[in-house]
Amino acid sequence: MVEISNKPVTMRRAVARAVVEMDKTTREAITQNKIAKGDLLAAVRLAAIQGAKRTAELVPLCHPLPLSVVELAIEFPKGKTAQGKVLVLLRARCAAKAQTGVEMEAMTAVSVAALTLYDFCKSLDKSVRVVEIALEEKSGGRSGTWKRKDAFASN
């Protein structure tokens, strides 16, 4: 692992996104809470939290961090893709007072959330797919604040 003992403890924040593509009827089933497996939105939020908290176990050489918050927002952007599909946007926000950043925790949170969403929907829609996982922004530490210029516009 990288030596971080000489780095100062600062407030670290990160936001990551996952974009999941699916049929319109599948997204309607989600928004109407008609997924046979159960409460998808609650499960996806819990998956994000569990994923963030276990990042150091899942990603080699990641430092375990004392997360102070993990939040997941689930958005349903308007419009359709060129292929006639609709999207679900997952955004995770993580924060910690630590010596290293929380980017991997936010990325892991949306990854596990997106996989959980896929798992709940796969029986309804074989075409469901995770089309993007990306860091949107981070702050704290020596490198300061960074924001993705192509931030996904929801709605």
C-alpha positions as CSV (number, residue, x, y, z in Angstrom):
1,M,0.0,0.0,0.0
2,V,1.0,3.6,-0.5
3,E,2.5,5.3,2.5
4,I,0.0,8.0,3.8
5,S,1.2,8.5,7.4
6,N,2.9,11.8,6.5
7,K,-0.3,13.2,4.8
8,P,-2.6,15.5,6.9
9,V,-6.1,14.4,7.9
10,T,-8.5,16.6,5.9
11,M,-12.1,16.4,4.9
12,R,-12.4,14.3,1.8
13,R,-15.5,14.1,-0.5
14,A,-16.3,12.4,-3.7
15,V,-19.3,11.9,-6.0
16,A,-19.5,9.2,-8.5
17,R,-22.2,8.1,-11.0
18,A,-23.5,5.0,-12.6
19,V,-25.8,5.1,-15.6
20,V,-28.0,2.1,-16.2
21,E,-29.9,1.6,-19.5
22,M,-33.2,-0.4,-19.8
23,D,-36.6,-0.7,-21.5
24,K,-39.2,1.9,-20.5
25,T,-41.5,-0.7,-19.0
26,T,-38.7,-1.9,-16.7
27,R,-38.1,1.7,-15.4
28,E,-41.9,2.0,-14.9
29,A,-41.9,-1.1,-12.8
30,I,-39.1,0.4,-10.7
31,T,-40.9,3.7,-10.2
32,Q,-44.2,1.9,-9.4
33,N,-42.4,-0.5,-7.0
34,K,-43.5,-3.5,-9.0
35,I,-40.3,-5.5,-9.0
36,A,-41.0,-9.0,-8.0
37,K,-37.8,-9.4,-6.0
38,G,-38.8,-6.7,-3.5
39,D,-38.1,-3.0,-2.7
40,L,-35.5,-2.3,-5.3
41,L,-34.8,1.3,-4.3
42,A,-34.2,0.4,-0.6
43,A,-31.9,-2.5,-1.7
44,V,-30.0,-0.3,-4.1
45,R,-29.3,2.3,-1.4
46,L,-28.2,-0.4,1.1
47,A,-26.0,-2.0,-1.6
48,A,-24.3,1.4,-2.2
49,I,-23.6,1.8,1.5
50,Q,-22.3,-1.7,1.9
51,G,-20.1,-1.4,-1.2
52,A,-18.5,1.9,0.0
53,K,-17.9,0.4,3.5
54,R,-16.2,-2.7,2.0
55,T,-14.1,-1.0,-0.6
56,A,-10.8,-1.8,1.1
57,E,-11.8,-5.5,1.1
58,L,-12.7,-5.5,-2.6
59,V,-10.1,-3.3,-4.2
60,P,-6.5,-4.3,-3.7
61,L,-4.3,-1.8,-1.9
62,C,-7.1,0.5,-0.9
63,H,-6.8,2.0,2.6
64,P,-9.8,1.3,4.9
65,L,-11.4,4.7,5.6
66,P,-13.7,6.0,8.4
67,L,-16.6,7.1,6.3
68,S,-18.8,9.8,7.8
69,V,-21.4,9.6,5.1
70,V,-22.5,7.5,2.1
71,E,-25.6,8.7,0.3
72,L,-27.2,7.4,-2.9
73,A,-29.5,9.5,-5.1
74,I,-31.6,7.7,-7.7
75,E,-32.7,9.7,-10.7
76,F,-34.9,9.0,-13.7
77,P,-33.8,11.3,-16.5
78,K,-36.3,12.3,-19.2
79,G,-36.0,11.2,-22.8
80,K,-34.7,8.1,-24.5
81,T,-31.4,7.0,-25.9
82,A,-30.8,6.6,-29.7
83,Q,-31.7,2.9,-29.3
84,G,-35.1,3.9,-27.6
85,K,-34.0,2.9,-24.1
86,V,-34.4,4.9,-20.9
87,L,-31.8,5.6,-18.2
88,V,-31.6,5.3,-14.4
89,L,-28.9,7.5,-12.9
90,L,-27.3,6.5,-9.6
91,R,-25.1,9.1,-7.8
92,A,-23.1,8.3,-4.6
93,R,-21.7,10.8,-2.3
94,C,-19.0,9.8,0.2
95,A,-17.1,11.8,2.8
96,A,-14.5,11.1,5.5
97,K,-11.9,12.9,7.5
98,A,-8.9,11.0,6.4
99,Q,-5.4,11.0,5.0
100,T,-6.5,9.8,1.6
101,G,-9.4,10.3,-0.7
102,V,-12.8,8.6,-0.9
103,E,-13.0,8.4,-4.7
104,M,-12.8,4.6,-4.7
105,E,-15.5,4.4,-2.1
106,A,-17.9,6.5,-4.2
107,M,-17.1,4.5,-7.3
108,T,-17.6,1.2,-5.5
109,A,-20.8,2.4,-4.0
110,V,-22.3,3.2,-7.5
111,S,-20.9,0.0,-9.0
112,V,-22.5,-2.2,-6.3
113,A,-25.7,-0.2,-6.5
114,A,-25.8,-0.6,-10.3
115,L,-25.2,-4.4,-10.1
116,T,-28.0,-4.7,-7.5
117,L,-30.3,-2.7,-9.8
118,Y,-29.4,-5.1,-12.6
119,D,-30.0,-8.1,-10.5
120,F,-33.5,-7.0,-9.5
121,C,-34.4,-6.2,-13.1
122,K,-32.8,-9.0,-15.1
123,S,-35.9,-11.2,-15.0
124,L,-38.0,-8.4,-16.6
125,D,-35.5,-7.1,-19.1
126,K,-32.5,-9.1,-20.5
127,S,-31.3,-5.9,-22.2
128,V,-30.5,-4.0,-18.9
129,R,-26.9,-2.8,-18.9
130,V,-24.6,-0.6,-16.9
131,V,-23.4,1.9,-19.5
132,E,-21.1,4.1,-17.4
133,I,-19.4,4.4,-14.1
134,A,-17.5,7.6,-13.5
135,L,-16.2,9.9,-10.9
136,E,-18.0,13.3,-11.1
137,E,-16.1,15.3,-8.5
138,K,-13.7,15.1,-5.6
139,S,-12.4,17.5,-3.0
140,G,-9.9,17.5,-0.1
141,G,-6.3,16.8,0.2
142,R,-3.3,18.2,-1.6
143,S,-4.8,18.1,-5.1
144,G,-7.8,20.1,-4.1
145,T,-11.1,20.1,-5.9
146,W,-11.7,18.4,-9.3
147,K,-15.0,18.3,-11.3
148,R,-15.8,16.4,-14.4
149,K,-16.6,18.7,-17.2
150,D,-19.1,16.4,-18.9
151,A,-21.3,16.1,-15.8
152,F,-24.4,14.1,-16.6
153,A,-27.4,16.3,-17.0
154,S,-30.4,14.6,-15.5
155,N,-33.8,16.0,-16.7
